[in-house]
């Protein structure tokens, strides 16, 4: 039986060390971590690796349920996948485990709270952006690619692959700019 820890933060400027320390303190031999949004399972390669590693009798540990996911459906699906492999899921704060029936109920409620919290965060973010726009402060995200350079290179007869390499983007992005999207 192995204890496998999973730590996650949403952005690259956030720190994983506290979660990793707590998981190691609880006896996790392996701790996988990543810096990616918990809104969905997409792009969460370390979580996929953990799920692949799980064997009967293993325990997947997270410090808080929202580290596992922000969607009730995703969290319940993850718990179900772990159980199908004969593994249990344990959340450290508050301490809840799927070893007992009450743990399932508490995890479901906590999953719903995490999802609701995500909706509140998005709502506050949207309100903040609207307020900043009204005050003339918000200008939106900086352009990631130089549209003018793409159009200029195309006008000179440069092909899409060469433009993408020159500008530092994908060919698909070049085609989107050329098609006016």
Backbone as CSV, one residue per row, in Angstrom:
resi,resn,N_x,N_y,N_z,CA_x,CA_y,CA_z,C_x,C_y,C_z
1,UNK,0.845,-1.184,0.000,0.000,0.000,0.000,0.887,1.243,0.000
2,UNK,0.657,2.109,-0.961,1.452,3.332,-1.067,0.561,4.554,-0.866
3,UNK,1.147,5.567,-0.258,0.479,6.863,-0.154,1.082,7.755,-1.224
4,UNK,0.219,8.211,-2.131,0.677,9.056,-3.238,0.030,10.418,-3.082
5,UNK,0.846,11.449,-3.043,0.344,12.807,-2.881,0.211,13.523,-4.208
6,UNK,-0.772,14.404,-4.280,-0.966,15.250,-5.462,-1.132,16.689,-4.990
7,UNK,-0.267,17.573,-5.492,-0.318,18.993,-5.138,-0.544,19.788,-6.415
8,UNK,-1.360,20.855,-6.301,-1.649,21.682,-7.476,-1.899,23.116,-7.051
9,UNK,-1.366,24.028,-7.849,-1.723,25.439,-7.754,-2.133,25.882,-9.148
10,UNK,-2.867,26.991,-9.217,-3.448,27.404,-10.495,-2.503,28.190,-11.388
11,UNK,-1.584,28.949,-10.805,-0.730,29.808,-11.625,0.738,29.578,-11.313
12,UNK,1.592,29.944,-12.244,3.022,29.694,-12.106,3.666,30.508,-10.996
13,UNK,3.056,31.619,-10.583,3.664,32.423,-9.524,3.246,31.961,-8.123
14,UNK,2.398,30.936,-8.027,2.007,30.396,-6.730,2.993,29.314,-6.298
15,UNK,3.065,29.065,-4.993,4.052,28.152,-4.420,3.423,26.812,-4.037
16,UNK,4.099,25.738,-4.412,3.636,24.384,-4.110,4.253,23.812,-2.833
17,UNK,5.274,24.459,-2.308,6.068,23.891,-1.221,5.258,23.520,0.017
18,UNK,4.297,24.354,0.423,3.499,24.067,1.620,2.711,22.770,1.436
19,UNK,2.082,22.612,0.271,1.315,21.392,0.010,2.227,20.170,-0.001
20,UNK,3.360,20.290,-0.675,4.293,19.161,-0.772,4.788,18.770,0.626
21,UNK,5.123,19.767,1.444,5.582,19.499,2.808,4.513,18.744,3.611
22,UNK,3.265,19.209,3.540,2.176,18.555,4.282,1.981,17.107,3.821
23,UNK,2.047,16.893,2.511,1.847,15.545,1.974,2.980,14.618,2.396
24,UNK,4.203,15.108,2.353,5.354,14.293,2.787,5.262,13.990,4.296
25,UNK,4.818,14.987,5.075,4.661,14.807,6.517,3.644,13.708,6.815
26,UNK,2.629,13.579,5.967,1.593,12.554,6.147,2.036,11.180,5.637
27,UNK,3.258,11.085,5.143,3.794,9.784,4.745,3.712,9.457,3.268
28,UNK,3.489,10.456,2.430,3.454,10.196,0.987,4.871,9.930,0.474
29,UNK,5.081,8.740,-0.067,6.387,8.393,-0.624,6.607,9.126,-1.949
30,UNK,5.534,9.270,-2.695,5.579,9.938,-3.992,4.639,11.129,-3.933
31,UNK,5.124,12.290,-4.368,4.274,13.476,-4.473,4.451,14.038,-5.866
32,UNK,3.362,14.093,-6.601,3.367,14.689,-7.941,2.724,16.059,-7.825
33,UNK,3.247,17.035,-8.555,2.705,18.393,-8.449,2.695,19.060,-9.808
34,UNK,1.818,20.053,-9.932,1.755,20.819,-11.177,1.129,22.175,-10.932
35,UNK,1.416,23.083,-11.865,0.882,24.436,-11.817,-0.045,24.604,-13.011
36,UNK,-1.327,24.322,-12.756,-2.333,24.352,-13.815,-3.709,24.525,-13.167
37,UNK,-4.626,25.107,-13.888,-5.973,25.346,-13.372,-6.669,24.030,-13.021
38,UNK,-7.483,24.087,-11.983,-8.262,22.926,-11.577,-9.673,22.947,-12.125
39,UNK,-9.941,23.874,-13.057,-11.291,24.000,-13.600,-11.721,22.742,-14.349
40,UNK,-10.757,22.058,-14.971,-11.066,20.807,-15.651,-9.841,19.902,-15.574
41,UNK,-9.949,18.704,-16.092,-8.831,17.757,-16.050,-7.878,17.944,-17.222
42,UNK,-8.282,18.743,-18.188,-7.431,18.972,-19.363,-6.098,19.584,-18.973
43,UNK,-5.024,19.062,-19.527,-3.703,19.616,-19.293,-3.103,19.268,-17.949
44,UNK,-3.732,18.391,-17.213,-3.228,18.023,-15.883,-2.517,16.669,-15.985
45,UNK,-1.348,16.697,-16.596,-0.600,15.466,-16.879,-0.127,14.774,-15.609
46,UNK,0.219,15.531,-14.570,0.677,14.908,-13.325,-0.469,14.154,-12.643
47,UNK,-1.665,14.704,-12.706,-2.826,14.004,-12.150,-3.058,12.701,-12.913
48,UNK,-2.953,12.762,-14.240,-3.113,11.557,-15.055,-2.065,10.507,-14.676
49,UNK,-0.846,10.953,-14.423,0.229,10.043,-14.022,-0.100,9.383,-12.690
50,UNK,-0.585,10.183,-11.738,-0.962,9.638,-10.430,-2.033,8.568,-10.607
51,UNK,-3.049,8.863,-11.402,-4.140,7.905,-11.600,-3.627,6.623,-12.251
52,UNK,-2.649,6.745,-13.150,-2.058,5.559,-13.779,-1.287,4.708,-12.770
53,UNK,-0.633,5.366,-11.802,0.179,4.679,-10.802,-0.634,3.939,-9.750
54,UNK,-1.859,4.388,-9.493,-2.645,3.831,-8.382,-2.877,2.331,-8.539
55,UNK,-2.674,1.624,-7.427,-2.887,0.182,-7.373,-3.848,-0.116,-6.221
56,UNK,-4.428,-1.314,-6.191,-5.319,-1.669,-5.079,-4.623,-1.471,-3.732
57,UNK,-5.331,-0.812,-2.812,-4.802,-0.556,-1.484,-4.058,0.764,-1.355
58,UNK,-3.760,1.429,-2.483,-3.064,2.721,-2.439,-3.991,3.814,-1.935
59,UNK,-3.380,4.917,-1.538,-4.140,6.054,-1.041,-3.661,7.317,-1.768
60,UNK,-4.590,7.991,-2.423,-4.302,9.279,-3.059,-4.611,10.363,-2.043
61,UNK,-3.617,11.225,-1.760,-3.810,12.286,-0.771,-3.671,13.652,-1.415
62,UNK,-4.556,14.563,-0.988,-4.463,15.975,-1.363,-4.648,16.795,-0.089
63,UNK,-4.097,18.006,-0.082,-4.215,18.835,1.117,-5.634,19.364,1.283
64,UNK,-6.255,19.774,0.170,-7.645,20.247,0.182,-8.329,19.704,-1.061
65,UNK,-9.623,19.555,-1.000,-10.358,18.961,-2.112,-10.249,19.802,-3.379
66,UNK,-10.190,21.134,-3.242,-10.119,21.968,-4.445,-8.797,21.801,-5.177
67,UNK,-7.805,21.157,-4.558,-6.545,20.843,-5.255,-6.788,19.725,-6.247
68,UNK,-7.773,18.881,-5.958,-8.122,17.779,-6.852,-8.961,18.285,-8.020
69,UNK,-9.825,19.271,-7.768,-10.645,19.814,-8.841,-11.629,20.843,-8.337
70,UNK,-12.109,21.685,-9.255,-13.071,22.728,-8.911,-14.468,22.408,-9.415
71,UNK,-14.618,21.263,-10.052,-15.911,20.846,-10.564,-16.373,19.626,-9.773
72,UNK,-17.590,19.684,-9.262,-18.126,18.565,-8.492,-18.080,17.282,-9.310
73,UNK,-18.462,17.390,-10.561,-18.476,16.204,-11.432,-17.071,15.631,-11.594
74,UNK,-16.082,16.498,-11.836,-14.703,16.018,-11.988,-14.211,15.331,-10.719
75,UNK,-14.472,15.961,-9.572,-14.017,15.395,-8.299,-14.658,14.027,-8.071
76,UNK,-15.957,13.933,-8.278,-16.634,12.650,-8.064,-16.163,11.595,-9.052
77,UNK,-15.899,12.005,-10.290,-15.357,11.065,-11.280,-13.965,10.584,-10.877
78,UNK,-13.139,11.500,-10.367,-11.800,11.118,-9.911,-11.880,10.127,-8.748
79,UNK,-12.751,10.415,-7.795,-12.932,9.514,-6.658,-13.397,8.149,-7.156
80,UNK,-14.337,8.145,-8.089,-14.847,6.885,-8.645,-13.725,6.101,-9.337
81,UNK,-12.896,6.787,-10.125,-11.782,6.118,-10.804,-10.828,5.485,-9.792
82,UNK,-10.542,6.217,-8.732,-9.654,5.688,-7.690,-10.259,4.443,-7.053
83,UNK,-11.543,4.507,-6.761,-12.211,3.361,-6.142,-12.259,2.160,-7.079
84,UNK,-12.423,2.413,-8.381,-12.419,1.321,-9.350,-11.079,0.601,-9.361
85,UNK,-10.015,1.313,-9.009,-8.674,0.723,-8.941,-8.396,0.119,-7.564
86,UNK,-9.369,0.218,-6.650,-9.189,-0.313,-5.308,-8.424,0.620,-4.387
87,UNK,-8.318,1.890,-4.770,-7.593,2.887,-3.977,-8.584,3.781,-3.244
88,UNK,-8.097,4.472,-2.216,-8.928,5.422,-1.481,-8.382,6.824,-1.684
89,UNK,-9.240,7.813,-1.478,-8.853,9.221,-1.576,-8.967,9.827,-0.188
90,UNK,-7.926,10.572,0.207,-7.945,11.242,1.498,-7.637,12.717,1.303
91,UNK,-8.473,13.549,1.909,-8.280,14.996,1.918,-7.817,15.347,3.325
92,UNK,-6.753,16.147,3.428,-6.201,16.465,4.747,-6.957,17.578,5.470
93,UNK,-7.469,18.564,4.737,-8.114,19.710,5.380,-9.454,20.006,4.724
94,UNK,-10.575,19.660,5.324,-10.736,18.915,6.562,-10.447,17.437,6.298
95,UNK,-10.057,16.714,7.325,-9.655,15.314,7.135,-10.876,14.466,6.784
96,UNK,-10.902,14.001,5.522,-12.001,13.184,5.009,-11.386,12.095,4.146
97,UNK,-11.924,10.898,4.246,-11.435,9.784,3.445,-12.612,9.010,2.864
98,UNK,-12.368,8.369,1.736,-13.421,7.551,1.122,-13.446,6.147,1.708
99,UNK,-12.726,5.945,2.800,-12.745,4.622,3.458,-14.137,4.309,4.014
100,UNK,-14.876,5.323,4.419,-16.208,5.093,4.977,-17.272,5.781,4.151
101,UNK,-18.511,5.374,4.347,-19.634,5.949,3.591,-19.812,7.440,3.869
102,UNK,-19.584,7.866,5.113,-19.738,9.276,5.456,-18.739,10.125,4.666
103,UNK,-17.576,9.568,4.387,-16.570,10.284,3.606,-17.075,10.651,2.224
104,UNK,-17.838,9.770,1.603,-18.409,10.053,0.280,-19.364,11.241,0.329
105,UNK,-20.180,11.268,1.330,-21.130,12.366,1.488,-20.394,13.684,1.683
106,UNK,-19.420,13.686,2.571,-18.660,14.912,2.845,-17.899,15.358,1.602
107,UNK,-17.286,14.431,0.872,-16.568,14.797,-0.355,-17.504,15.400,-1.399
108,UNK,-18.699,14.876,-1.507,-19.674,15.420,-2.456,-20.020,16.860,-2.090
109,UNK,-20.275,17.097,-0.813,-20.599,18.458,-0.365,-19.408,19.385,-0.579
110,UNK,-18.206,18.939,-0.220,-17.010,19.770,-0.415,-16.768,20.059,-1.897
111,UNK,-17.033,19.078,-2.754,-16.895,19.283,-4.196,-17.850,20.355,-4.687
112,UNK,-19.063,20.355,-4.162,-20.042,21.376,-4.551,-19.597,22.751,-4.066
113,UNK,-19.016,22.814,-2.881,-18.522,24.087,-2.345,-17.368,24.599,-3.200
114,UNK,-16.453,23.722,-3.605,-15.323,24.132,-4.448,-15.819,24.679,-5.781
115,UNK,-16.827,24.039,-6.357,-17.385,24.508,-7.624,-18.045,25.876,-7.454
116,UNK,-18.782,26.049,-6.374,-19.443,27.317,-6.102,-18.399,28.412,-5.881
117,UNK,-17.327,28.088,-5.170,-16.252,29.050,-4.929,-15.633,29.503,-6.249
118,UNK,-15.444,28.572,-7.172,-14.891,28.927,-8.493,-15.818,29.904,-9.217
119,UNK,-17.111,29.667,-9.135,-18.074,30.581,-9.768,-17.999,31.965,-9.141
120,UNK,-17.865,32.029,-7.818,-17.734,33.326,-7.132,-16.458,34.045,-7.569
121,UNK,-15.371,33.324,-7.695,-14.099,33.917,-8.130,-14.256,34.511,-9.523
122,UNK,-14.850,33.760,-10.430,-15.044,34.246,-11.798,-15.952,35.474,-11.826
123,UNK,-16.993,35.464,-10.990,-17.914,36.599,-10.921,-17.208,37.853,-10.406
124,UNK,-16.407,37.690,-9.355,-15.654,38.835,-8.818,-14.640,39.351,-9.838
125,UNK,-14.025,38.441,-10.563,-13.065,38.837,-11.588,-13.768,39.640,-12.684
126,UNK,-14.919,39.174,-13.129,-15.679,39.865,-14.166,-16.113,41.257,-13.688
127,UNK,-16.568,41.337,-12.440,-16.965,42.633,-11.880,-15.780,43.586,-11.813
128,UNK,-14.617,43.068,-11.421,-13.410,43.891,-11.353,-12.990,44.416,-12.715
129,UNK,-13.088,43.582,-13.727,-12.737,43.996,-15.087,-13.704,45.063,-15.576
130,UNK,-15.002,44.865,-15.324,-15.998,45.854,-15.742,-15.753,47.204,-15.065
131,UNK,-15.436,47.170,-13.785,-15.153,48.395,-13.039,-13.899,49.081,-13.593
132,UNK,-12.862,48.299,-13.861,-11.620,48.853,-14.404,-11.853,49.446,-15.791
133,UNK,-12.673,48.797,-16.607,-13.000,49.337,-17.932,-13.735,50.667,-17.804
134,UNK,-14.689,50.722,-16.865,-15.459,51.953,-16.657,-14.562,53.100,-16.199
135,UNK,-13.504,52.783,-15.457,-12.565,53.801,-14.987,-11.431,54.066,-15.975
136,UNK,-11.474,53.371,-17.126,-10.450,53.581,-18.156,-9.102,52.960,-17.820
137,UNK,-9.080,52.047,-16.869,-7.823,51.424,-16.446,-7.537,50.151,-17.227
138,UNK,-8.557,49.374,-17.501,-8.401,48.058,-18.124,-8.251,48.200,-19.628
139,UNK,-7.227,47.592,-20.139,-6.989,47.655,-21.577,-7.014,46.258,-22.218
140,UNK,-7.233,45.255,-21.407,-7.235,43.886,-21.920,-5.833,43.297,-21.903
141,UNK,-5.754,42.062,-22.314,-4.470,41.372,-22.339,-3.592,41.922,-23.454
142,UNK,-2.294,41.849,-23.242,-1.356,42.269,-24.277,-1.426,41.283,-25.425
143,UNK,-1.336,41.778,-26.664,-1.346,40.852,-27.797,-0.166,39.883,-27.699
144,UNK,-0.432,38.618,-27.945,0.617,37.610,-27.839,1.431,37.483,-29.115
145,UNK,0.821,37.856,-30.229,1.549,37.765,-31.494,1.472,39.103,-32.224
146,UNK,2.448,39.336,-33.060,2.532,40.582,-33.818,1.780,40.417,-35.134
147,UNK,0.514,40.843,-35.137,-0.342,40.697,-36.317,0.216,41.461,-37.513
148,UNK,0.731,42.654,-37.240,1.277,43.479,-38.334,2.453,42.779,-39.004
149,UNK,3.303,42.153,-38.217,4.462,41.450,-38.776,4.004,40.276,-39.641
150,UNK,2.977,39.569,-39.188,2.452,38.439,-39.970,1.921,38.923,-41.305
151,UNK,1.125,39.986,-41.283,0.549,40.528,-42.519,1.637,41.063,-43.449
152,UNK,2.657,41.704,-42.861,3.760,42.251,-43.653,4.553,41.135,-44.332
153,UNK,4.892,40.101,-43.581,5.648,38.980,-44.151,4.842,38.266,-45.228
154,UNK,3.535,38.131,-44.993,2.677,37.492,-45.992,2.629,38.324,-47.279
155,UNK,2.546,39.634,-47.109,2.523,40.533,-48.279,3.816,40.422,-49.085
156,UNK,4.909,40.096,-48.425,6.206,39.946,-49.105,6.365,38.566,-49.728
157,UNK,5.339,37.721,-49.586,5.374,36.405,-50.203,5.909,35.295,-49.316
158,UNK,6.126,35.559,-48.058,6.630,34.544,-47.130,5.517,33.542,-46.830
159,UNK,5.875,32.268,-46.802,4.887,31.212,-46.566,4.579,31.089,-45.065
160,UNK,3.450,30.474,-44.751,2.940,30.397,-43.377,3.933,29.766,-42.404
161,UNK,4.582,28.677,-42.799,5.529,28.009,-41.901,6.686,28.935,-41.555
162,UNK,7.214,29.633,-42.540,8.329,30.559,-42.318,7.874,31.747,-41.463
163,UNK,6.654,32.216,-41.689,6.116,33.328,-40.882,6.012,32.889,-39.422
164,UNK,5.468,31.700,-39.213,5.302,31.185,-37.845,6.648,31.104,-37.131
165,UNK,7.653,30.612,-37.832,8.989,30.502,-37.239,9.566,31.878,-36.937
166,UNK,9.388,32.805,-37.856,9.920,34.172,-37.702,9.256,34.915,-36.534
167,UNK,7.940,34.813,-36.445,7.181,35.556,-35.436,7.165,34.829,-34.086
168,UNK,7.350,33.499,-34.126,7.345,32.726,-32.880,5.959,32.289,-32.465
169,UNK,5.186,31.810,-33.412,3.836,31.322,-33.115,3.573,30.075,-33.952
170,UNK,2.378,29.547,-33.863,2.036,28.359,-34.647,1.515,28.766,-36.024
171,UNK,1.550,27.809,-36.943,0.993,28.079,-38.278,-0.493,28.387,-38.196
172,UNK,-1.201,27.709,-37.279,-2.638,27.937,-37.112,-2.901,29.402,-36.753
173,UNK,-2.064,29.963,-35.874,-2.228,31.372,-35.521,-1.984,32.269,-36.732
174,UNK,-1.004,31.905,-37.549,-0.744,32.677,-38.769,-1.978,32.635,-39.667
175,UNK,-2.546,31.456,-39.872,-3.744,31.345,-40.715,-4.923,32.131,-40.142
176,UNK,-5.060,32.134,-38.820,-6.149,32.908,-38.220,-5.981,34.387,-38.517
177,UNK,-4.785,34.890,-38.390,-4.538,36.321,-38.672,-4.803,36.596,-40.140
178,UNK,-4.326,35.744,-41.007,-4.518,35.938,-42.452,-5.980,35.850,-42.861
179,UNK,-6.765,35.078,-42.117,-8.193,34.967,-42.412,-9.024,35.994,-41.667
180,UNK,-8.358,36.909,-40.970,-9.057,38.011,-40.297,-9.730,37.627,-39.011
181,UNK,-9.295,36.570,-38.357,-9.917,36.144,-37.095,-9.114,36.582,-35.922
